[in-house]
Amino acid sequence: MKMEVSVMKRRMLALFLGITLTMGMVGCSNSSNSTTKDNLQSNTLAGDTAPVESPPSENATFKNPIIVGLANVFTTSDPQNTSSITNQIFYTVSHSNLLKWDYDTQQYMPDLADSYDVSDDGMVYTFHLNKDAYFHNDEPVKASDIIYTFNRGKDFSFVAAKVQIIESMKAIDDNTLEITLSGPSTGFLFDITNPNMAILSEKALTEMGEEGTTIGSGAYYYDAIDFGNEVTMVRFDKYFKELPKTETLIFRQYAEDATRVIALQTGDIDYCQTPSTMELEYIAADDNLDLIQMKGTRLNYMVMNVSEEHGAPFKDIRVRQAINMAINKDDVAAVAANGFGEVQNYYFTDISAGFYGGMDGYNYDVEAAKALLADAGYADGFSFSVLCHDSTARAIAPVLQAQLAAIGVTMHIEEVETAVRNSMIKNNEHDACMAAHVSLVSIDNNLRLLFYTDSGNNRMKYTNSEFDAKLDAALIEQDSAKRQEMYDELQTFVVDEALCVPLYVETLNIAKKSSLHGIKINATGCHDFTYAYIEE
């Protein structure tokens, strides 16, 4: 479905949230005033849509560089080693996939593959590659590079589940690739559009080691990388598609939300990722800025470690159910997101094909939560630590901490850097952590990413061979009605297991200069800056 987008400018707001917050606001010294979903969106005109952009004039010149202000850090140039939306923003401009998915048209689009054929039994895919595609090391993209990339992905938890359906691969010639699946798959094509499946250069990896992951075939190449601070990317003039108008993109990280917004207001940056909801009023009122809002797909949730190695208390489903029932999600969304969030009892959104909305989940019930804890042997409560790695997590955690105290559970907040948090999760050193998941088009991909054994995003360390087998069976089931029944059952099962505490889906807020055009925006937050430009 096409996501609704609204652009708000020059609409002043005057209502209050009703909850006193302490975060400061740009240009305003009274911290009790706050912008909320109700008082901002109530001024949105019915039928507002993203503005139709006219092409630049024929002899136009363009601003260089364009500077993008990011909330989170760029941690790796390796597309196969992360699922971070911020990292994936980079891969959309630095690398290419076999195909791309267009969220507006809901169709597969050519990328490295100009076209593809599928056998009658749905098991053999033949991809015809663009003969003008080159990597940034000036080597042509060949079928053997794709084989190398997918084989390499077997060793990475974020990719392994996507390539396990592949039985064999064969380069018919340099520009023709044949992939045979172990069975017909409803999710294979969508999986290969994921930024995790971006194609790498075999020669670059062989000669340069891990640094070779910087070599893609996208519209921009990495000119300078300062992890945690700034990344400069320069237009690749041998790009096989239309060349971008902008020569240089700079991605700059601002850890503090207010600092990022100030940088936009003063002209230091051209685009502001996820501005604080406290600042939206001032962005909307600025004649030089656009505030874009759209229904998001990013679910904020708390993960509980249920691994055998970690043991009690979260191995007990009654404890997990109690934690879920102790949380008033309306309050969490009101405080942590200023009301810019839709409370949710399950893990996915209706953007996903195959989504089942019949799950009940767990509703707020403090007395029932206390009873479950007592039944599980924790009448006097227990304590645990939760990892918090970004501003959203730090906003949510104190609310959860206060609510869990009402059932005798002490939650310690452990603020860590993103890299430290990821390392602790990988090494199974966490009790719990704050996390976010962006719903994908394929429900299989969502289930596999979060709950399949050893998946990179299976942060709860959940292992269930029966669940894995049922998910694998659903992937290759050709009867659509039966397949949907299987996915309905699996979605209900993971919600009932109470492995996480789903909280709310964010409204996607974007702030940019009004003169900035050409960004391809989608509800996942992984926006494409390939053709971003400002006409001078």
PATI-90148 format. One line per 2 residues: number of its first residue (from 1); for each residue x, y, z of C-alpha. Coordinates in nm, 2 decimals. Layout:
BEGIN
NUM) X,Y,Z; ...
// end
This chain:
BEGIN
1) 0.00,0.00,0.00; 0.12,0.35,-0.06
3) 0.20,0.53,0.27; 0.03,0.86,0.34
5) 0.27,1.16,0.36; 0.19,1.50,0.49
7) 0.40,1.81,0.47; 0.34,2.08,0.73
9) 0.47,2.43,0.71; 0.40,2.75,0.90
11) 0.13,2.59,1.13; 0.17,2.72,1.48
13) 0.06,2.50,1.77; -0.07,2.60,2.11
15) -0.18,2.29,2.31; -0.01,2.11,2.59
17) 0.07,1.74,2.63; -0.06,1.74,2.99
19) 0.26,1.57,3.12; 0.55,1.79,3.22
21) 0.87,1.70,3.04; 1.21,1.84,3.10
23) 1.37,1.83,2.75; 1.45,2.18,2.62
25) 1.31,2.31,2.30; 1.50,2.51,2.03
27) 1.41,2.87,2.05; 1.20,2.83,2.36
29) 1.30,2.85,2.73; 0.98,2.72,2.87
31) 1.03,2.34,2.89; 0.67,2.27,2.99
33) 0.55,2.35,2.64; 0.55,2.05,2.42
35) 0.45,1.94,2.07; 0.22,1.64,2.05
37) 0.07,1.43,1.78; -0.27,1.57,1.86
39) -0.18,1.93,1.85; 0.04,1.91,1.55
41) -0.16,1.67,1.33; -0.49,1.84,1.41
43) -0.37,2.12,1.19; -0.29,1.89,0.90
45) -0.52,1.97,0.60; -0.71,1.67,0.47
47) -0.56,1.54,0.15; -0.21,1.68,0.22
49) 0.05,1.48,0.02; 0.41,1.51,-0.07
51) 0.46,1.80,-0.30; 0.50,1.72,-0.67
53) 0.85,1.83,-0.76; 0.92,2.00,-1.08
55) 1.25,1.91,-1.25; 1.53,2.16,-1.22
57) 1.59,2.41,-1.50; 1.80,2.29,-1.80
59) 2.11,2.50,-1.71; 2.08,2.47,-1.33
61) 2.38,2.44,-1.10; 2.36,2.25,-0.78
63) 2.47,2.29,-0.42; 2.78,2.08,-0.33
65) 2.80,1.91,-0.09; 2.46,1.81,0.05
67) 2.50,1.74,0.42; 2.27,1.49,0.60
69) 2.24,1.51,0.97; 2.20,1.16,1.13
71) 2.08,1.06,1.47; 2.27,0.73,1.48
73) 2.63,0.63,1.40; 2.76,0.45,1.09
75) 2.92,0.14,1.23; 3.03,-0.08,0.94
77) 3.08,-0.06,0.56; 2.98,-0.43,0.54
79) 2.62,-0.47,0.43; 2.61,-0.83,0.55
81) 2.71,-0.75,0.90; 2.42,-0.52,1.02
83) 2.05,-0.46,1.00; 2.07,-0.10,1.12
85) 1.85,0.14,0.92; 2.12,0.41,0.95
87) 2.38,0.18,0.80; 2.15,0.07,0.53
89) 2.09,0.43,0.42; 2.46,0.43,0.32
91) 2.43,0.10,0.13; 2.15,0.24,-0.09
93) 2.39,0.49,-0.24; 2.72,0.29,-0.22
95) 2.60,-0.05,-0.34; 2.35,-0.22,-0.57
97) 2.13,-0.52,-0.55; 2.00,-0.76,-0.81
99) 1.66,-0.60,-0.78; 1.51,-0.31,-0.58
101) 1.17,-0.29,-0.42; 0.97,0.02,-0.48
103) 0.75,0.10,-0.18; 0.54,0.34,-0.37
105) 0.44,0.12,-0.66; 0.48,-0.21,-0.46
107) 0.68,-0.36,-0.75; 1.02,-0.50,-0.82
109) 1.25,-0.27,-1.01; 1.57,-0.34,-1.21
111) 1.90,-0.28,-1.04; 2.20,-0.49,-1.14
113) 1.96,-0.72,-1.31; 1.78,-0.57,-1.60
115) 1.54,-0.86,-1.61; 1.48,-1.21,-1.48
117) 1.30,-1.53,-1.58; 1.14,-1.79,-1.35
119) 1.09,-2.16,-1.44; 0.75,-2.31,-1.44
121) 0.81,-2.49,-1.11; 0.92,-2.16,-0.95
123) 1.25,-2.30,-0.84; 1.50,-2.17,-1.11
125) 1.56,-1.79,-1.15; 1.77,-1.66,-1.43
127) 1.90,-1.30,-1.39; 2.02,-1.10,-1.69
129) 2.28,-0.84,-1.56; 2.34,-0.49,-1.68
131) 2.65,-0.50,-1.90; 2.75,-0.14,-1.80
133) 2.76,-0.20,-1.43; 3.11,-0.14,-1.27
135) 3.24,-0.16,-0.91; 3.42,0.14,-0.77
137) 3.75,-0.03,-0.83; 3.66,-0.02,-1.21
139) 3.60,-0.39,-1.23; 3.29,-0.50,-1.41
141) 3.01,-0.65,-1.21; 3.00,-1.02,-1.30
143) 2.77,-1.31,-1.22; 3.06,-1.46,-1.02
145) 3.05,-1.16,-0.78; 2.69,-1.23,-0.70
147) 2.77,-1.60,-0.63; 3.06,-1.49,-0.41
149) 2.84,-1.24,-0.22; 2.56,-1.49,-0.15
151) 2.80,-1.76,-0.05; 2.98,-1.52,0.18
153) 2.65,-1.43,0.34; 2.61,-1.78,0.48
155) 2.86,-1.69,0.75; 2.66,-1.38,0.86
157) 2.36,-1.41,1.08; 2.18,-1.11,0.91
159) 2.20,-1.29,0.57; 2.22,-1.66,0.64
161) 1.84,-1.70,0.67; 1.79,-1.52,0.34
163) 2.02,-1.74,0.14; 1.95,-2.08,0.30
165) 1.67,-2.14,0.04; 1.94,-2.13,-0.24
167) 2.04,-2.48,-0.35; 2.29,-2.39,-0.62
169) 2.42,-2.10,-0.83; 2.57,-2.10,-1.17
171) 2.73,-1.83,-1.39; 2.60,-1.90,-1.74
173) 2.83,-1.62,-1.85; 2.96,-1.30,-1.70
175) 2.62,-1.13,-1.74; 2.38,-1.43,-1.68
177) 2.32,-1.59,-1.34; 2.11,-1.89,-1.27
179) 1.99,-1.95,-0.91; 1.82,-2.28,-0.82
181) 1.61,-2.29,-0.50; 1.55,-2.59,-0.28
183) 1.18,-2.53,-0.33; 0.94,-2.26,-0.46
185) 0.96,-1.95,-0.24; 0.72,-1.66,-0.19
187) 0.99,-1.45,-0.02; 1.31,-1.50,-0.23
189) 1.27,-1.20,-0.46; 1.20,-0.96,-0.18
191) 1.49,-1.10,0.03; 1.74,-1.01,-0.24
193) 1.62,-0.65,-0.24; 1.73,-0.61,0.12
195) 2.04,-0.39,0.17; 2.19,-0.69,0.35
197) 2.20,-0.86,0.01; 2.39,-0.58,-0.17
199) 2.65,-0.72,-0.41; 3.01,-0.71,-0.32
201) 3.33,-0.72,-0.53; 3.50,-1.06,-0.50
203) 3.83,-0.90,-0.62; 3.81,-0.62,-0.37
205) 3.74,-0.85,-0.08; 4.02,-1.08,-0.19
207) 4.28,-0.81,-0.23; 4.17,-0.57,0.05
209) 4.02,-0.79,0.31; 3.73,-0.64,0.51
211) 3.81,-0.29,0.37; 3.69,-0.43,0.04
213) 3.33,-0.41,0.16; 3.35,-0.04,0.09
215) 3.37,-0.12,-0.28; 3.02,-0.13,-0.43
217) 2.86,-0.04,-0.76; 2.63,0.23,-0.64
219) 2.60,0.59,-0.74; 2.85,0.71,-0.48
221) 3.18,0.58,-0.34; 3.33,0.62,0.00
223) 3.59,0.90,0.00; 3.65,0.93,0.37
225) 3.51,0.74,0.67; 3.53,0.86,1.03
227) 3.32,0.61,1.22; 3.09,0.78,1.47
229) 3.14,1.12,1.32; 3.13,1.19,0.95
231) 3.13,1.00,0.62; 3.20,1.17,0.28
233) 3.08,1.01,-0.04; 3.16,1.12,-0.39
235) 2.97,1.06,-0.71; 3.09,0.76,-0.92
237) 3.09,0.88,-1.27; 3.08,0.52,-1.42
239) 2.75,0.45,-1.24; 2.54,0.24,-1.47
241) 2.22,0.44,-1.42; 2.14,0.81,-1.45
243) 2.41,1.01,-1.28; 2.31,1.21,-0.96
245) 2.31,1.59,-0.98; 2.50,1.63,-0.66
247) 2.87,1.55,-0.66; 2.93,1.50,-0.29
249) 2.72,1.37,0.00; 2.83,1.42,0.36
251) 2.66,1.22,0.64; 2.73,1.38,0.98
253) 2.62,1.23,1.31; 2.47,1.44,1.59
255) 2.40,1.24,1.90; 2.19,1.51,2.06
257) 1.85,1.57,1.89; 1.84,1.94,1.97
259) 2.19,1.99,1.83; 2.08,1.82,1.51
261) 1.78,2.05,1.47; 1.98,2.36,1.55
263) 2.23,2.25,1.27; 1.93,2.24,1.03
265) 1.79,2.58,1.14; 2.13,2.75,1.10
267) 2.20,2.59,0.76; 2.49,2.37,0.87
269) 2.30,2.06,0.74; 2.03,2.02,0.47
271) 1.84,1.72,0.62; 1.77,1.62,0.97
273) 1.70,1.25,1.05; 1.43,1.19,1.32
275) 1.41,1.54,1.48; 1.29,1.53,1.84
277) 0.91,1.56,1.86; 0.97,1.85,2.10
279) 1.11,2.05,1.81; 0.84,1.99,1.55
281) 0.65,2.31,1.62; 0.95,2.52,1.54
283) 1.04,2.33,1.22; 0.68,2.36,1.10
285) 0.68,2.73,1.16; 1.01,2.79,0.97
287) 0.95,2.93,0.61; 1.28,2.77,0.50
289) 1.21,2.42,0.62; 0.98,2.13,0.55
291) 0.84,1.89,0.81; 0.74,1.56,0.65
293) 0.54,1.31,0.85; 0.42,0.97,0.75
295) 0.28,0.66,0.92; 0.59,0.46,1.02
297) 0.67,0.09,1.04; 0.94,0.11,1.32
299) 0.83,-0.07,1.63; 1.01,0.01,1.96
301) 1.01,-0.28,2.20; 1.20,-0.43,2.49
303) 1.38,-0.76,2.44; 1.41,-1.02,2.72
305) 1.69,-1.28,2.70; 1.53,-1.62,2.71
307) 1.84,-1.84,2.63; 1.92,-2.15,2.82
309) 2.26,-2.01,2.90; 2.11,-1.70,3.05
311) 1.85,-1.89,3.25; 1.61,-1.73,3.50
313) 1.40,-1.53,3.53; 1.30,-1.48,3.16
315) 1.30,-1.84,3.07; 0.97,-1.86,3.25
317) 0.68,-1.75,3.03; 0.48,-1.64,3.33
319) 0.75,-1.38,3.41; 0.75,-1.26,3.05
321) 0.38,-1.23,3.05; 0.39,-1.04,3.38
323) 0.64,-0.79,3.24; 0.42,-0.74,2.93
325) 0.11,-0.68,3.15; 0.28,-0.44,3.38
327) 0.35,-0.19,3.10; 0.10,0.09,3.03
329) 0.19,0.15,2.67; -0.02,0.46,2.63
331) 0.19,0.63,2.89; 0.51,0.51,2.73
333) 0.41,0.66,2.39; 0.29,0.98,2.55
335) 0.61,1.04,2.74; 0.88,0.89,2.51
337) 0.72,0.99,2.18; 0.51,1.29,2.29
339) 0.21,1.10,2.15; 0.37,1.05,1.81
341) 0.33,0.67,1.83; 0.06,0.41,1.78
343) 0.05,0.16,2.07; 0.09,-0.20,1.96
345) 0.06,-0.55,2.11; 0.24,-0.74,1.84
347) 0.56,-0.71,1.64; 0.46,-0.62,1.29
349) 0.25,-0.37,1.10; 0.00,-0.41,0.82
351) 0.26,-0.30,0.56; 0.37,-0.67,0.56
353) 0.20,-0.90,0.31; 0.05,-1.18,0.52
355) 0.01,-0.97,0.83; -0.25,-1.12,1.07
357) -0.43,-0.87,1.29; -0.61,-1.13,1.50
359) -0.35,-1.15,1.78; -0.47,-1.04,2.13
361) -0.13,-0.98,2.29; -0.11,-0.86,2.65
363) -0.30,-0.57,2.79; -0.22,-0.35,3.09
365) -0.32,-0.53,3.42; -0.10,-0.47,3.72
367) -0.28,-0.71,3.95; -0.27,-0.99,3.70
369) 0.10,-0.93,3.65; 0.16,-0.95,4.03
371) -0.03,-1.28,4.04; 0.18,-1.43,3.75
373) 0.50,-1.33,3.92; 0.39,-1.49,4.25
375) 0.29,-1.81,4.07; 0.64,-1.82,3.91
377) 0.81,-1.78,4.25; 0.89,-1.41,4.23
379) 0.63,-1.27,4.47; 0.91,-1.04,4.60
381) 1.01,-0.94,4.25; 1.36,-0.95,4.10
383) 1.61,-0.72,3.93; 1.76,-0.70,3.58
385) 1.95,-0.46,3.36; 1.84,-0.32,3.03
387) 2.08,-0.19,2.76; 2.00,0.15,2.62
389) 2.20,0.27,2.32; 2.02,0.57,2.17
391) 1.80,0.87,2.25; 1.48,0.67,2.19
393) 1.58,0.39,2.43; 1.69,0.65,2.69
395) 1.35,0.81,2.67; 1.15,0.49,2.70
397) 1.35,0.32,2.97; 1.27,0.54,3.27
399) 0.90,0.50,3.20; 0.93,0.12,3.20
401) 1.15,0.14,3.51; 0.88,0.32,3.70
403) 0.60,0.09,3.58; 0.79,-0.23,3.66
405) 0.86,-0.10,4.01; 0.48,-0.12,4.08
407) 0.50,-0.50,4.05; 0.82,-0.53,4.26
409) 1.06,-0.56,3.96; 1.38,-0.34,3.97
411) 1.51,-0.25,3.62; 1.85,-0.10,3.61
413) 1.92,0.12,3.31; 2.26,0.06,3.15
415) 2.35,0.32,2.89; 2.61,0.20,2.64
417) 2.74,0.29,2.30; 2.58,0.11,2.00
419) 2.89,-0.10,1.93; 2.92,-0.21,2.29
421) 2.55,-0.30,2.30; 2.57,-0.50,1.98
423) 2.88,-0.68,2.11; 2.71,-0.77,2.44
425) 2.40,-0.90,2.26; 2.62,-1.11,2.02
427) 2.80,-1.26,2.31; 2.48,-1.32,2.51
429) 2.59,-1.09,2.79; 2.26,-0.90,2.83
431) 1.96,-0.95,3.05; 1.74,-0.73,2.83
433) 1.78,-0.45,2.58; 1.58,-0.18,2.41
435) 1.54,-0.24,2.03; 1.35,-0.13,1.73
437) 1.23,-0.33,1.43; 1.11,-0.20,1.09
439) 0.83,-0.41,0.94; 0.93,-0.54,0.60
441) 0.70,-0.63,0.31; 0.73,-1.00,0.36
443) 0.59,-1.14,0.69; 0.82,-1.44,0.65
445) 1.12,-1.20,0.65; 0.99,-1.04,0.96
447) 0.94,-1.37,1.15; 1.27,-1.51,1.03
449) 1.47,-1.20,1.12; 1.34,-1.17,1.47
451) 1.27,-1.52,1.59; 1.46,-1.78,1.37
453) 1.74,-1.96,1.56; 2.07,-1.77,1.53
455) 1.93,-1.48,1.33; 2.13,-1.16,1.38
457) 1.82,-0.98,1.50; 1.71,-1.26,1.74
459) 1.82,-1.05,2.04; 1.62,-1.26,2.28
461) 1.83,-1.56,2.18; 1.52,-1.77,2.12
463) 1.57,-2.12,1.99; 1.28,-2.34,1.89
465) 1.34,-2.61,1.62; 0.96,-2.67,1.58
467) 0.90,-2.30,1.51; 1.20,-2.29,1.26
469) 1.06,-2.60,1.08; 0.71,-2.45,1.05
471) 0.85,-2.12,0.92; 1.06,-2.30,0.66
473) 0.75,-2.50,0.55; 0.54,-2.19,0.51
475) 0.80,-2.03,0.29; 0.77,-2.30,0.03
477) 0.40,-2.37,0.06; 0.23,-2.30,-0.27
479) -0.13,-2.31,-0.16; -0.19,-1.94,-0.07
481) -0.48,-2.01,0.17; -0.28,-2.28,0.36
483) 0.03,-2.06,0.36; -0.16,-1.77,0.52
485) -0.30,-2.01,0.79; 0.05,-2.12,0.86
487) 0.18,-1.76,0.89; -0.13,-1.66,1.11
489) -0.04,-1.95,1.35; 0.32,-1.85,1.37
491) 0.25,-1.48,1.43; 0.00,-1.58,1.71
493) 0.26,-1.81,1.86; 0.54,-1.56,1.89
495) 0.30,-1.30,2.04; 0.17,-1.55,2.29
497) 0.52,-1.65,2.39; 0.57,-1.29,2.52
499) 0.94,-1.29,2.41; 0.94,-0.91,2.39
501) 0.74,-0.62,2.51; 0.60,-0.44,2.20
503) 0.54,-0.08,2.28; 0.46,0.16,1.99
505) 0.51,0.22,1.62; 0.66,0.56,1.56
507) 0.53,0.84,1.34; 0.81,0.90,1.10
509) 0.92,1.26,1.13; 1.16,1.41,0.87
511) 1.29,1.77,0.86; 1.47,1.92,0.56
513) 1.54,2.24,0.38; 1.26,2.34,0.15
515) 1.51,2.36,-0.13; 1.62,2.00,-0.09
517) 1.46,1.77,-0.35; 1.49,1.42,-0.50
519) 1.50,1.21,-0.18; 1.31,0.89,-0.22
521) 1.13,0.86,0.12; 0.97,0.54,0.25
523) 0.81,0.44,0.57; 1.09,0.21,0.68
525) 1.32,0.51,0.74; 1.58,0.38,0.49
527) 1.55,0.68,0.26; 1.75,0.69,-0.07
529) 1.96,1.00,-0.12; 2.10,0.90,-0.46
531) 1.92,1.17,-0.64; 1.90,1.44,-0.37
533) 1.98,1.79,-0.49; 1.95,2.16,-0.41
535) 1.93,2.39,-0.71; 2.14,2.71,-0.66
// end
